[in-house]
Amino acid sequence: MQYTQQGDQAASPSRSGIRRAFFASLTGTALEWYDFAVYSAAAALVFGDLFFPSEDPLTGTLLAFSTYAVGYVSRPLGGFVFGRLGDVIGRKKVLIATLVLIGVATFAIGLLPAYGTAGVAAPIALVVLRFAQGVGVGGEWGGAVLLSSEFGDPRRRGFYASAAQIGPPAGNLLANGVLAALGALLTEHQFLSWGWRVAFLLSGVLVAFGLWIRAKLEETPVFKAMEAEQTRPEAPIREVFTTQPRALCAAILCRVGPDVLYAMFTVFVLTYATDRLGMSRGSALTAVLVGSSLQIFLIPLAGALSDRINRRLLYGCSAIAAGVWPFAFFLLIDGGSWPLLVFGVIMGLVIHSFMYGPQAAFIAEQFSPRLRYTGSSLAYTLAGLIGGAIAPLLFTALLSSYDSWVPLALYIAVAAAVTLTGLALGRNSDLAQKEDALLATAQEAEAVTPVR
């Protein structure tokens, strides 16, 4: 890897290296989230009928969302295993492993027989593969954030770290786009019998592309510096829990609100629009597609903005908006207007973008470089258990119990309050000087090896 020297500043990777890392972080995470999102959409639209048949459609949907939650429950295992490895053996090797794991699991889901063919073995196999998906995603996020941010200028961490944050809406856009296209081209019977499988089988091609991109990258300069200084942790999980409990708590809590809001406006809104408002599957998917497409531009914008103003302030103001908007949203769509549904979903995802854009940098800044992969991964995965994992289940259960949208909006407001608590516990951190020193060490280590 070639380094450039800027005056007396510490060495940093070349611009081409930074661009490659940014693109690898974005595309790899987008491909993994395509796999994860296509399952989420299928759980809302078809899995209830195919794998959990019931006379009550709402019960089937509830069971399908239970498998959706399994993908979150298994994430901490991925965070523990891959987070530790990321701080011990390196970012690149772990990110290749997570991509392979989730890609194989998603492809296999596309081959599963339905309940009518295999009986109870079908939903059991579905849960096992969903568990594997979650393990892969649990180890992916922390590494993808570091892949781009540790190659880039730490003073622009908000922007560079947002590469991994673009992955979920990009993957969600691709997944829902594929499902929408299949729904438009196929009849209802064709889509339910075999059409939905195409979206899962496509992951094989997409993951191969992601592996090709990541295999061409070298290890991050920060990790190289830790190798050169021999400061890699031997027991990073134990160190995070014993030396940085406040940082871990802050990083976990700050994620809850965005996770719950995202579950509403990309997953549960599909069920609500089709079952409660009587809209078609295509209309509901289109609303999510429009909102997700805007997020691809808004998330890096929000990340860059957080480099110029106080990161916590931007995040906190957006969390307040997240607690208020659902009350207006449900009032807007009560009459079943599709344009108002699109507008409401867009606004919900705009608010989410201005929390999600600064989020990766804020979480990474809570931990020192030598514990950053472990700390970020643990925060991401543990937050998923109390945020995104149970959100669709609670939305469904609350709607079934109270037959009203008010408890749904109150739930999101509480989740936003939890995020504000996490932000209050966190710190405004400037680790740029420390990372400049690490990069200087990386340059010295690079000097004794051939330049590639």
GIJORA-V863570 format. One record per pair of residues at least 4 apart in sequence whose C-alpha atoms are under 7 Angstrom apart, sorted by the first residue. I is the first residue (numbers start at 1). J is the second residue. Records with the same first field share a line. If there is no record, write none. Layout:
I->J, J
//
This chain:
1->451, 452
2->13, 14, 451
3->11, 12, 13, 14
4->11, 12, 13, 14
5->9, 10, 11, 12
10->436, 437, 439, 440
11->439, 440, 443
12->439
13->17, 18, 151
14->18
15->19
16->20
17->21
18->22, 151, 152
19->23
20->24
21->25, 147, 148, 151
22->26, 148, 160, 163
23->27
24->28, 213, 214
25->29, 144, 147, 148, 163, 164
26->30, 163, 164, 166, 167
27->31, 167, 210
28->32, 210
29->33, 144, 164, 167
30->34, 167, 168, 170, 171
31->35, 171, 206, 207, 210
32->36, 99, 102
33->37, 167, 168, 171, 172
34->38, 171, 172, 174, 175
35->39, 106, 203
36->40, 133
37->41, 171, 172, 175
38->42, 175, 176
39->43
40->44, 68, 267
41->45, 267
42->46, 47
43->47, 48, 64, 65, 68
44->61, 267, 270, 271
46->50, 192
47->51, 52, 64
48->52, 53, 60, 61, 63, 64
49->53, 60
50->114, 115
51->114, 115, 122, 123
52->60, 63, 64
53->60
54->59, 60
56->60
57->61
58->62
59->63
60->64
61->65
62->66, 393, 396
63->67
64->68
65->69, 392, 393
66->70, 393
67->71, 127, 130
69->73, 389, 390
70->74, 127, 130, 131
71->75, 130, 131, 133, 134
72->134, 384, 385, 389
73->385, 389
74->78, 131, 134, 135
75->79, 134, 135, 137, 138, 381
76->80, 138, 378, 381, 382
77->81, 135
78->82, 135, 136, 138, 139
79->83, 138, 139, 377, 378, 381
80->84, 378
81->85
82->86, 94, 139
83->87, 139, 373, 374, 377
84->88, 236, 237, 374
85->89, 90, 94
86->90, 91, 94, 143, 373
87->232, 233, 370, 371, 373, 374
88->232, 233
90->94, 219, 223
91->95, 143, 147, 219
92->96, 219
93->97
94->98
95->99, 140, 143
96->100, 211, 214
97->101
98->102, 136, 137, 139, 140
99->103, 136, 207
100->104
101->105, 136
102->106, 132, 133, 136
103->107, 203, 204, 207
104->108
105->109, 129, 132, 133
106->110, 200, 203
107->200, 201, 203, 204
108->112
109->126, 129, 200
110->197, 198, 200, 201
112->122
113->117, 118, 122
114->118, 122
115->119, 120, 122, 123
118->122
120->124
121->125
122->126
123->127
124->128
125->129
126->130
127->131
128->132
129->133
130->134
131->135
132->136
133->137
134->138
135->139
136->140
137->141
138->377, 381
139->377
140->144
141->145, 164, 377
142->146, 373, 376, 377
143->147, 373
144->148, 164
145->149, 161, 164, 360
146->150
147->151, 220
148->152, 160, 161, 163
149->154, 157, 160, 161
150->220, 221, 222
151->220, 221
152->160
153->157
154->432
155->432
156->160, 307
157->161, 361
158->162, 303, 304, 306, 307, 358, 361
159->300, 303, 304
161->360, 361
162->166, 299, 300, 303, 357, 360
165->299, 356, 357
166->170, 296, 299
167->171
168->172
169->173, 292, 295, 296
170->174, 292, 296
171->175
172->176, 292
173->177, 289, 292, 293
174->178
175->179
176->180, 285, 289
177->181, 289
178->182, 199
179->183, 196, 199
180->184, 282, 285
181->185
182->186, 191, 195
183->191, 282
186->190, 191
187->191
188->192
189->193
190->194, 195
191->195, 196
192->196
197->201
198->202
202->206
203->207
204->208
205->209
206->210
207->211
208->212
209->213
210->214
211->215
212->216
219->223, 224
220->224
221->225, 439, 442
222->226, 438, 439
223->227
224->228, 442
225->229, 438, 439, 441, 442
226->230, 231, 232
227->231, 232
228->442, 445
232->370
233->370
235->239
236->240, 371, 374
237->241, 374
238->242
239->243
240->244, 245, 371, 375
241->245
244->248
245->249
246->250
247->251, 366, 367, 426
248->252, 375, 379
249->253, 422
250->254, 422, 423, 425, 426
251->255, 363, 379, 422
252->379, 380, 382, 383
253->383, 418, 419, 421, 422
254->418, 419, 420, 422, 423
255->259, 383, 419
256->260, 383, 386, 387, 415, 418, 419
257->261, 319, 412, 415, 416, 418, 419
258->262, 352, 355, 356
259->263, 387, 388
260->264, 387, 388, 391, 412, 415
261->265, 352, 412
262->266, 352
263->267, 268, 388, 391, 392
264->268, 269
265->269, 345, 348, 349
266->288
268->272, 392
269->273
270->274, 284, 285
271->275
272->276, 277
273->277, 278, 279, 284
274->278, 279, 280, 281
277->336
279->283, 284
280->284
281->285
282->286
283->287
284->288
285->289
286->290
287->291, 341, 342, 345
288->292, 345
289->293
290->294
291->295, 345, 346, 349
292->296
294->298
295->299, 349, 350, 353
297->301
298->302, 353
299->303, 353, 354, 356, 357
300->304, 357
301->305
302->306, 353, 354, 357, 358
303->307, 357, 358
305->309
306->310, 311, 314, 358
307->311
310->314
311->315, 358
312->316, 423
313->317
314->318
315->319, 354, 355, 358
316->320, 420, 423
317->321
318->322, 351, 354, 355
319->323, 355, 416, 419, 420
320->324, 416
321->325, 351
322->351, 416
323->412, 413, 416
324->413
325->329, 348
326->330, 409
327->331, 409
328->332
329->333, 344
330->334, 405
332->340
333->337, 340, 341
337->341
338->342
339->343
340->344
341->345
342->346
343->347
344->348
345->349
346->350
347->351
348->352
349->353
350->354
351->355
352->356
353->357
354->358
355->359
358->362
359->363
360->364
361->365
362->366
363->376
364->372, 376
365->429
366->426, 427
367->371, 372, 375
368->372
371->375
372->376
373->377
374->378
375->379
376->380
377->381
378->382
379->383
380->384
381->385
383->387
384->388, 389
385->389, 390
386->390
387->391
390->394
391->395
392->396
393->397
394->398
395->399, 408
396->400
397->401
398->402, 407, 408
399->403, 404, 405
405->409
406->410
407->411
408->412
409->413
410->414
411->415
412->416
413->417
414->418
415->419
416->420
417->421
418->422
419->423
420->424
421->425
422->426
431->435
432->436
433->437
434->438
435->439
436->440
437->441
438->442
439->443
440->444
441->445
442->446
443->447
//
